Amino acid sequence: MVWHRRLGHPNTQILSHVLNSDLPGNKDRYSLSLECDSCKLGKSKTLPFPLHASRASHCFDLIHSDVWGPSLVSSHEKFKYYVTFIDDHSRFTWVYFLRSKSEVFRTFTEFLAYVDNQFSTSIKTLRTDSGGEYLSTEFQAFLASKGIIHQRSCPSTPQQNGVAERKNRHLLDVVRTLLLESSVPSMFWVEALKTATHLINRLPSQVLHMESPYFRLFAKQPSYDHLRIFGCVCFVHLPPHERHKLSAQSVRCAFLGYNMCQKGFVCYDPTLHRTRISRNVIFFENQHFFPVSSSTVSSSSTVVLPSFEQQFSDLHPVSSRFQPGIVYTRRSRPQSLSVAHPTSDPTTLQMQSVATPSEEIAALEANHTWDIEPCPPTIVPLGCKWVYSVKVRSDGSLDRYKARLVALGNNQEYGVNYEETFAPVAKMTTVRTILALAASSDWPLHQMDVKNAFLHGDLKECIYMKPPPGLFPSPTSHVCKIRRSLYGLKQAPRAWFKKFRTTLLQFSFRQSKYDTSLFLRKSDMGIVVLLVYVDDIVITGSDSALLGQLKTHLSESFHMKDLGPLTYFLGLEVHHSPSGISLNQHKYASDLVATAGLQGATSVDTPMELNVKLRKEEGDLLADPSLYRKLVGSLVYLTIIRPDISFAVQQVSQFLQTPRHLHLAVVRRIIRYVQGTSTRGLLFPAGNSTRLAAYSDADWAGCADTRRSITGWCVFLGDALISWKSKKQDRVSKSSTESEYRAMSLACSEIIWLRGLLAELDFSETDPTPLHAENTSAIQITANPVYHERTKHIEVDCHSIREAFEARVITLPHISTDLQIADIFTRALPRHRHCLLSSKLMLVDQPASI
């Protein structure tokens, strides 16, 4: 041991050679027996992994599985992960795509059911790593109930799950090669991975002695007749409803793979930003659909999927991965499927916005947002962080990169450093009314944006914040005493709106009594109207000189950006034409279809099937309700200009707490209807009348669970639809007359509010507003001053609508059921009637109809 220690702890072979030579003077041959603790501590290595030649003797005896992700690029369907299941005997691979790791358990249960039903067998052993997605109590209990043995690798030892890890490397190698060779944008990595899996399962494998996994599993040779070059040009034959005799009969698309559930090819249509699935496809395999750049192979922005080795280079502790002072980025809002600008690439975002924080700090200091002071001993300053985002135009193309400093207002305490909060949000009925008046009177529509709107508000509370990263070159004990409102502070919206309101009042504008976000000023030449939605401003009116003065005044008071004529506002695409002003949400609808994964689905003619009564507890619960809630929330926003889906969306909105598979099927049908009518929207005709007219209806006991009735009403300004509602009543009605009466009362309240708003805008209603109803009993109760025993429980509603009737605010003309427009808001309708009422709602398709 002495010479072993003198020579620096060499191994036994080296030490033996030295001692057998004549180099050392004093040889201690007994030191060859080494038991050195220091060597074991300082030279510890992983033990070699044995080569296992054994394999499962039957299919599904052993399944290897692993989860890959998150991807640096979300797919256009918002997938970030995928999980693989590899059969040890045949090496056949199944890939399932996930939006979060929490979906792994649900995916495995689906895979197990597939194996049981298609192959009449069961999985005996599941081999995975020790990831948390496999170790949940729910997952382990399920495996135990099925008698499945779960073999797990040791921590930080991915080699023990080598089959799945090598399969991931093989798949990603093929994916990168396919994307690079065809220049297909990386947002389509899911399609490339599906294609790679499809091909690998059909190619001979050296591990299987040059047999294919497909042959091992199905005992027959795979066919190569249907294979085509990924990313090549193809022409998809259009369905009858998308073509006519004098139009093109096909559309030029990009080939993106094969569909496992349909006997057709997956093709990307750049015109509609969607994928099509069709068997009627002609291929030009020698032409790439996407232009091939000379720097494609060397470009790091083309494919940003991490390599296999990169996944294991981040095994250091969590505490070292997340450190203070480092700028982290969040993903921007869902992007469109446009491939012209790969704006969803975070790497590109970071490269493009390196200088943005310094510019933002300069703007903050120029605005005197804070004072640098020592931190009082009793104050705990708020934190802050930089948030990066991407701004896109209505067509999905890149507008600009944006960096914003955000205070961590989640640490504020009510009554200590904030009190009341208020966000100035205009009512959508007000927005539609202003647009309808602008179209009717030929008013110009201008849009302005306030740069860093919240930074203009003055704070009355004393708030301290830690210095933002990049403000000082070295750490300091000083903090920022905030003088002006900052993004993230709870009172920032209120402070901004207070400053904006004061500025407008000083310019002789007055605030509307009917919508606090509406300001107006009258002059001898006409009127100017301003509508604000947080920091987006719409200006219109008949006095062009005053309108110009207002824009100049705002630019002098705030940092404004004049966006010119109104074309895109709150996700609404605004189209101007001689016929009037039309609105649609084509981009938003296309993104919604992509989120639901229904790009290749067949469209339907109505949003909801006839005679379908949804119940709260019918069908199986969804394992993960997040997708259902996301889709329904998006559909609710789509109803801003899509009254034809209001009833269907109202129905599915009742089950957000405990949605079931049947409810999700109804949501998917609504989205399939939206897919076929994505360019449909409201039209506000030019030269339109400004007379109000309303329609009211109710479906008595329409709710199958509570037997409450469904209220439906709509209000027109001339021919332009400006307000509507489809809602379940808050109590059970004892008769159809009572339910109709309650619906009439709600519609009457809306009429009174709209008449007041129009009077403010100098469009006073001199005549009573007709409220069309089909229930004669409800009409007679309003006109009859005598209360009956059967109506005493609705006395309050009686007084409300009767006062309006007696004051000649409304009239109650009777209308037949066939002509009742509000019928579309209370029940599902057959195709022909749904189309008829949709046309009466002034819903048109853009741009073909105008």
Steps between C-alpha positions, in 0.01 A plus 500: 500500500794735557621496138138513382455824689845636403432447130164681505263201530566318169289200411608144578645425153721812496611451860591137431713600199685766703571267791631226268748746344817634661366858537407513871775430741286346769239267358197410699347215308227452756350835394352330192203405714314832475201602707533877470196702610636815335515325161139385533386853591709688244484265200143371515351434157176350374520127466493366142160410365472138389387424148164321515430284197174368645168631370135444579371188328154639423358837402399727789677291763724802555428863402766772516378857548647847532376861488684754286476876539429778537562602143648845447234548233132435568331327211213679327271279712687619814668164575826521698565138600461149367506159664624184328396139559737241348423129491814309600429197278413675174652844570183654357460859624189698592526876556240715679525880514437694821445859604622429852660210687186457708340332196736198515272290723193559282707418190624172649145391584401569138798301375418209732141497375630503141724198566221312672243563226720465191735219606293321770789505743630713782824666596696300754792733580549874455857631505551877545728751664421641845322810373222642715245448224537122551518505880170666586278320747229471236736341247651254749158395632379441144802282413449299818130448422591365155781281628761682288857490631662843495878494450665838561852620433715634781518879542725673243555168321326527162708210367274258688216613278724478196249365247268799544786750515662366181161502329459868590840574350412308183166679464649847551782428256245417232280800592789745471605349170149521355456864609843606378474327163154644424534841677168434674461744795569347838144573617408185303732275702201290611417411138867423435512274808186315394657442160828385655317250722296374205817441296717350776232244582508384137876497440723194562693509827839346572382421852226284346738333250379724215132446569269797552308570824182496290573145383581381854174641637251425219675202334478658153726717291426876497406678179711788366262598219347794687827662611585848372778753567433707811449871432452470125244690294160336467162596355190413702167465321249742653164377637189618315410777747841667448496517120275579209517431129718799414737489797814296564415139581797440729725694737881496523610361836800357684508126570546443875447130551242227543180475703467193719121519536411580140628361174633830376795739493557793737558821300549858621295768325678839538198691371270399786785427747367149566576138421291299260461121498416356160558197281465707182853638492751542217867531601796689351766320702791683336374840620528629856195696610698724735790692340837341569762748618869455424568524871232252599735238635705743704209710623417450865160664464366243258485211745524571870415155633768402753721205423486180702814586694370844600227344708755355744725805521261668745520257790639756748281586801192714461647767725782561251263516202286787637709784631409859589592764248456277196239611247239235428256526214140400472328379188289748309134457417413218255639575159324453171598221268676743268846372412636824360654603832591233757426739786439226753870416512622608845863489386428748225305713747793521739742585219275772357424667833844520660500880497136542596540500885747790487264696274210425736700615804587822318130559432412430864763742628394766249146465633634543857337171599704466821746664739804311626502505879630291793251237603316586826568234764132408545426459126528180298538616138311332219689298242489548125590315181530547126229346284559447128217464251439504127246733341336373182268660246152378409644273228737335748816668364760649731435854622773554759686349793417649834662501845312629802599550863235354730475550875408192703167638616393160629688589820295816563268515802157661493485811718881519524627585150181490295128561547248513215568351159319563176570406139338723235334253266236612252182297463499305174144621437637854509773407253247352257269799540779748421603298193140479380458879534832560324391281209156659485630860511823441305722605790874433473638248748847561645700282735771612743716309745656635819862396539560372853154614603523399865820703546304823463295455816602675823515293819370632830626197698861470615646192326862382499639257241830324457712644215431322170774276357733715292435830680823491704828338397553358851270398789375784720289545814303785342148443368261674262225712654231482232342833404296386200296187447686199366379188326423229754380732777140435597405867490678571168186476278306732731783754518538502121128543438479782754780687319345433158154608616637824648678580173181455297284701742749786476446492123127556553401138451246344732469145621197299398247410767435167328855378442790636705747421220313722252583871469337754269506866410243689298569808289322717245645279225394171652630255759819307578485168685792324671487141621781360718571133575793507748762655266332453160306805384243537222401851389218590264250778438364755257725795593826427316672819627428419864606141437840619379536732799422210734772281346748787534401560863540131587841483330615800703374351828612138452736293289251406228525287189259587220398169340298666223159371389345235723584153362571275802358558848485253791537205265228634269591543134327813367429517124383819326307492173235703316239266652600589854725377779535129570668316786638149518744297708654281231844481659357435846268231363786332312712492816208350691457223242873427526485489880222244479699298243215504249673651194422196287151437639189525289301820557130491595208727410365566851679551831282252689297192420121508524320378815821463701446566870828511688502376859749568774571136588465323166809312379849453645694784660796645313828405664642847426239775456754770411460461123121515529515819703749657262288421194177624659670820617621564146152435362351750747733769363407397146133579572591871502416506128355150453143503637426182301697292754377679814245237600738207445778672697254585779412131526858371529598783737284344774737205548838668552534363853449130416506454122442157349592333173155565356536872573840505328345337194247785483781756529686334215189516284472875565864542396439296184219743419734792567762339276264507203393860572827653627464811280142566611425813700265792558423761237409857592344639182580846364214750505318290755203619704557585868162370623515234771306175471510199731389136503442285807440127545532226761522121503287393796667245732780460246760385756475124549661511847332799666194550276582868477417684178741643243474872425586633158480854367669725246496873421553656155604853410330522165618181328819472710501257792664671800390301806377149583483248783451128549478415869337258740251672730582519870178337620248240388197635313164338564375560146623592156332839545710571806823400326418718198413788735835480675679501163302807393596677823873440441474618141313810618787586738747482212276723285484766770880498535556521123250787461692695764834429328366608160353818650845591631637455149232729350297213355197534722210261454177698475272205431450195725728207431313190377569189707373207293368204698303193398320419826164683501437429868823673601410800282152523655638487856716803423210698354249393769515715817324231707720245676380145513575233757715314251730801443554636850835318540639691200369836616842674498562406137145611421560844645832539314378420150155652556650836595702499178188403304285771657775762448502405132864395516405168342216348306421128494403392149414133460712296260447148373737222597626462142620862496640508855873575455578443870414132449867440410602599856276249682529163324687295242349541154494296178741602226264698279353703787842558656628638167189719460529660844876540466447706186244717685765566766710663224768233519707498180815328378812701426629588250273318253175665606625859481 
